[in-house]
Amino acid sequence: MCLAIPGEILSIQGEEPLTRTARVSFGGLVQEVSLACVPQAQVGDYVLVHVGFALNILDPAAAQQTWDLLRQLEKL
């Protein structure tokens, strides 16, 4: 099973679509993520990330719902 996690884009580096990266916050943990699959992503967007690649842009409510579910799983 694979798991993708939502995160918020804090900043973006680079101009070329295939090499653009972003600093993404995952509930306070910040990681460098490739934006090659979502070249239209902007600072402030929420993205779904798997193995270092942002796969798609999420609605902020969907991102929050996912985080809420993950927190519930953590309590089990």
C-alpha positions in Angstrom: 0.0 0.0 0.0 1.2 3.5 -0.8 0.4 6.6 1.2 0.5 10.2 -0.1 0.4 13.1 2.4 -1.0 16.6 1.9 1.2 19.6 2.5 1.2 23.3 1.9 3.7 25.0 -0.5 5.8 27.6 1.4 8.1 28.6 -1.4 9.1 27.6 -4.9 12.5 27.4 -6.6 13.3 27.2 -10.3 11.7 28.2 -13.5 11.9 25.1 -15.6 8.7 22.9 -15.3 10.6 19.6 -14.9 13.1 20.9 -12.3 10.9 23.2 -10.2 10.9 22.3 -6.5 9.1 23.6 -3.5 9.5 23.7 0.2 6.3 22.0 1.5 5.1 22.0 5.1 3.6 18.8 6.4 2.1 19.9 9.7 5.3 21.7 10.6 7.8 19.3 9.1 9.2 21.0 5.9 10.6 19.0 3.0 11.8 19.7 -0.5 9.4 18.3 -3.1 9.4 18.1 -6.9 6.7 20.0 -8.7 7.3 18.3 -12.1 3.9 16.7 -12.1 2.0 19.9 -11.1 3.8 22.8 -12.9 0.8 25.1 -12.2 1.2 24.8 -8.4 1.7 28.1 -6.6 2.8 29.2 -3.1 -0.1 28.6 -0.7 -1.5 25.7 -2.6 -2.0 22.3 -0.9 -0.5 19.4 -2.8 -0.7 15.6 -2.4 2.9 14.3 -2.1 4.2 10.8 -2.6 7.9 9.8 -2.5 9.0 13.4 -2.9 6.7 14.3 -5.9 3.7 16.5 -5.7 1.0 14.5 -7.6 -1.9 17.0 -7.6 -3.3 20.1 -6.1 -5.8 19.7 -3.3 -8.6 21.9 -2.1 -7.6 23.2 1.4 -10.7 21.5 3.0 -9.7 18.2 1.5 -6.2 18.6 2.8 -7.5 19.4 6.3 -9.9 16.4 6.2 -7.0 14.1 5.3 -4.9 15.5 8.2 -7.8 15.0 10.6 -8.1 11.3 9.5 -4.4 10.7 9.9 -4.5 12.1 13.4 -7.4 9.8 14.3 -5.3 6.8 13.0 -2.4 7.9 15.1 -4.6 7.6 18.2 -5.6 4.0 17.5 
